């Protein structure tokens, strides 16, 4: 009996020493989200939870506020292992996996229920393809509805031709979209937009309401469209080579926690965006009533043409067909079920 107790004690000590001596996996993670923002608060909750649940074996070191550069800089650093993960908008995601940009194309979704349905239905499709590109999808983090903000009282599609519209430099989806609007956008980095609004180089931007406030762009704009241009997606990705270093028993835990926390973030972001839009209107921003039947028809045609133009460059026609078929089926179910679009 004494011998058995000694052997059990030795085994326990060895297991404890092994656990203590195991090196934790440290994930250096970058995001454009400023410290103190809702995004960072949720991210830090996720980080603390993961560290606790993995017994300190998975540790995230966060670099907020774009201190590691823009998304292209971050992606380059991940590929040379200076960083191991990041929160990406559609621009960064598309650099890794071009076909995911179909989710950012204009006038694809009619409401948030459609967004949730398509994300859930095609999650495995995109996750598998991200993995083939060397990245593991940890969760979707939606940026939200993107509206047109301008200093001009726009009423028709023709009025857009006279606007000095900003375009996120290097974003081909935006480039094709504005081509279909028959306007010539002014490409600038995000960091140059505020100065350009102040100097009059541009008088129109497209962004989410929350971002418009956080970036202080709203202080130089008078109008906001009553219909979103698109719904902007985001995702949290970790390099596959780093993810594979996480002890196998914790890999699914990290994914499960990620999907839960970033779904929570999406829900919070939707509320924050709605509140931000109301706040700007309360401070004098006026609504552009563009959602007339005639305009809506033209906007839908712009969206359809944009997706056709991107076929073969970013995604194939079969993916467009699958998503549009899924949306048609969902809309029919909502219609027969008495659901109301928001």
Buried (B, 14 or more C-beta within 10 A) or exposed (E): EEEEEEEEEEEEEEEEEEEEEEEBBEBBBBBBBEBEBBBBBBBBBBBEBBBEBBEEBBBBEBBBBBEBBBBEEBBEBBEEEEBBBBBBBBBBBBBBBBBBBBBBBBBBBBBBBBBBBBBEBBBEBBBEBBBEEBBBBBBBBBBBBBBBBBBBEBEEBEBBEEBBBBBBBBBBBBBBBBBBBEBEBBEBEBEBBBEBBEEEBBBBBBBBBBBBBBBEBBEBBBBBBEBBBBBBBBBBBBBBEBBEBBBEEBBEBBBEBBBEBBBBBBEBBBEBBBEBBEBBEEEEBEEBEBEEEEBEEBBEEBBBBBBEBBBEEBBEEEBBEBBBEBBEEBBEEBEEEEEEEE
